[in-house]
Amino acid sequence: MQDMVLLADAINDANVLGDRVNDLLTTTVMLLMVTVATIVTWQKSKSILAAGGALLGGVALWYAVVNAPAFRDSVGETIKPGGAPPVTEGRGPAVVRVVDPVAGTWPGLGGEVL
């Protein structure tokens, strides 16, 4: 029983560490990247407009990274393959094929032409 508790604690510790690394990447590293990109763009072009564009692009990318789960979940709701209408209650659009029986056979006994 003690081994199970230790395993659960190790899994919990790994999850907490993963959350902290994710927070570090989405806050500190992204802030550093946006700042460096803005400064480098300004130094190369000496244009406030270009630096502002780099800043806005970096902030937009940062917003997309922070809200990635929301974007991921919304894609499945808005984009349907083949432009099909949304599926409700597990029932999708059905495909119906009409098969004419071959002359001289009884319906339902085989001999259908596809």
C-alpha positions as CSV (number, residue, x, y, z in Angstrom):
1,M,0.0,0.0,0.0
2,Q,2.9,2.3,0.8
3,D,4.2,1.8,-2.8
4,M,0.9,3.0,-4.3
5,V,1.0,6.2,-2.1
6,L,4.5,6.9,-3.2
7,L,3.5,6.3,-6.9
8,A,0.6,8.7,-6.5
9,D,2.8,11.3,-4.9
10,A,5.4,10.9,-7.7
11,I,2.7,11.4,-10.4
12,N,1.3,14.4,-8.5
13,D,4.8,15.9,-8.3
14,A,5.4,15.3,-12.0
15,N,2.0,17.1,-12.8
16,V,2.9,20.0,-10.6
17,L,6.4,20.3,-12.2
18,G,4.8,20.2,-15.7
19,D,2.3,22.9,-14.8
20,R,5.2,25.1,-13.5
21,V,7.3,24.6,-16.6
22,N,4.2,25.4,-18.7
23,D,3.6,28.6,-16.7
24,L,7.3,29.5,-17.1
25,L,7.2,29.1,-20.8
26,T,3.9,31.0,-21.3
27,T,4.9,33.9,-19.1
28,T,8.6,34.5,-18.8
29,V,9.9,33.0,-22.0
30,M,7.1,34.5,-24.2
31,L,7.6,37.9,-22.6
32,L,11.4,37.7,-23.2
33,M,10.8,36.6,-26.9
34,V,8.3,39.5,-27.6
35,T,10.7,42.0,-26.0
36,V,13.8,40.8,-27.9
37,A,11.9,40.6,-31.2
38,T,10.6,44.2,-30.7
39,I,14.1,45.6,-29.8
40,V,15.8,43.7,-32.7
41,T,13.2,44.9,-35.2
42,W,13.6,48.5,-34.0
43,Q,17.4,48.3,-34.1
44,K,17.5,46.9,-37.6
45,S,14.9,49.2,-39.1
46,K,15.1,52.2,-36.9
47,S,11.3,52.4,-37.4
48,I,8.8,52.8,-34.6
49,L,6.1,51.5,-37.0
50,A,8.0,48.3,-37.7
51,A,8.8,47.8,-34.0
52,G,5.1,48.4,-33.1
53,G,4.1,45.8,-35.7
54,A,6.6,43.3,-34.2
55,L,5.2,44.1,-30.8
56,L,1.6,43.6,-31.9
57,G,2.5,40.3,-33.7
58,G,4.3,39.0,-30.7
59,V,1.4,39.9,-28.4
60,A,-1.0,38.2,-30.8
61,L,1.2,35.1,-30.8
62,W,1.4,35.2,-27.0
63,Y,-2.4,35.4,-26.8
64,A,-2.8,32.4,-29.1
65,V,-0.3,30.4,-27.0
66,V,-2.0,31.2,-23.7
67,N,-5.5,30.4,-25.1
68,A,-4.5,27.4,-27.2
69,P,-6.9,25.0,-25.4
70,A,-9.9,27.3,-26.2
71,F,-8.9,27.5,-29.8
72,R,-8.4,23.8,-30.0
73,D,-11.8,23.1,-28.6
74,S,-13.6,25.7,-30.8
75,V,-12.2,24.2,-34.0
76,G,-14.2,21.0,-33.6
77,E,-17.4,23.0,-33.1
78,T,-17.1,25.3,-36.0
79,I,-15.5,23.3,-38.8
80,K,-17.3,20.2,-40.0
81,P,-15.8,17.9,-42.7
82,G,-17.3,18.3,-46.1
83,G,-19.5,21.2,-45.0
84,A,-22.0,18.8,-43.4
85,P,-24.6,20.1,-41.0
86,P,-23.8,19.7,-37.3
87,V,-24.5,16.2,-35.9
88,T,-27.2,16.2,-33.2
89,E,-27.8,13.4,-30.7
90,G,-25.3,11.1,-32.4
91,R,-27.3,11.0,-35.7
92,G,-25.6,12.2,-38.8
93,P,-26.8,12.7,-42.3
94,A,-27.7,9.3,-43.9
95,V,-26.9,8.1,-47.4
96,V,-29.7,6.2,-49.2
97,R,-29.1,4.2,-52.3
98,V,-32.1,2.9,-54.4
99,V,-31.5,-0.6,-55.9
100,D,-33.6,-1.8,-58.8
101,P,-34.2,-5.5,-59.0
102,V,-33.1,-7.5,-62.0
103,A,-36.0,-8.4,-64.3
104,G,-37.3,-11.8,-63.7
105,T,-36.3,-12.0,-60.0
106,W,-38.4,-11.5,-56.9
107,P,-37.6,-8.5,-54.7
108,G,-35.6,-9.4,-51.7
109,L,-34.2,-12.7,-53.1
110,G,-31.0,-11.3,-54.5
111,G,-30.1,-10.4,-58.0
112,E,-30.0,-6.7,-57.4
113,V,-28.0,-4.5,-59.7
114,L,-25.9,-1.9,-58.1
